[in-house]
Amino acid sequence: QVQLVESGGGLVQAGGSLRLSCAVPGNIFSRSAMGWYRQAPGQQRELVASITIAGNTNYADSVKGRFTISRDNAKNTVYLHLNNLKPEDTAVYYCNARVYLWEAYWGQGTQVTVSS
């Protein structure tokens, strides 16, 4: 499948912030709901945040009030702002574009590590 490109991960101390970016081909972005997932070693991949074409957002309970998802339609880019980071946020974060249930695209992932 077409691969999306994430960036912005890194190593931060607890309480710090990061901004993740995901560049999406325009022909996909314009038709897609976007999501950020994360996966820690030995754990299932979980949906962290999503945003529809109309701009409606949803968040996992564990990140509500701390993370913000947004999309810039002019730049074909989706962002995830991670604030007040905790060690349990440590994971590989993946960008996902969903056109239909049977048509979706993924990025390679970007590592976020939070030290205590």
C-alpha positions, 0 to 999 in steps of 0.5 A: 500500500501507499506509505504515509510519512510521519515525523516529530518523534523523539526523547522527552522528559515527563511533562514535556511536549512534542508535535508529530506530523504526517504528510499524506498524498493529496488524492488520499488526504482529501478523501480520508478520515485521519487517525493516530495510533500507538503501539508499545512493545508487546502491546496491541496497537491502539487508536489515540485520536481521530479526525473526520473530513469535517473536522470532528475529533475523538480521543482515547480516555488516556490522552483526553485533555493532553493530546490534540489532533488537527488537520491542515487541508492546504498542506495535506498534513495531519498533526498530533500535539502531545502535551504533559507527556507521561512515561506510559505514552512511550510507544511507536506512533503511526499515522493512518488514512481511512478512505473506506473500511477496506481501503486504508494507508499507514505510515512507518511509525515514529518513536516517542520516548518519555523518561521519568 
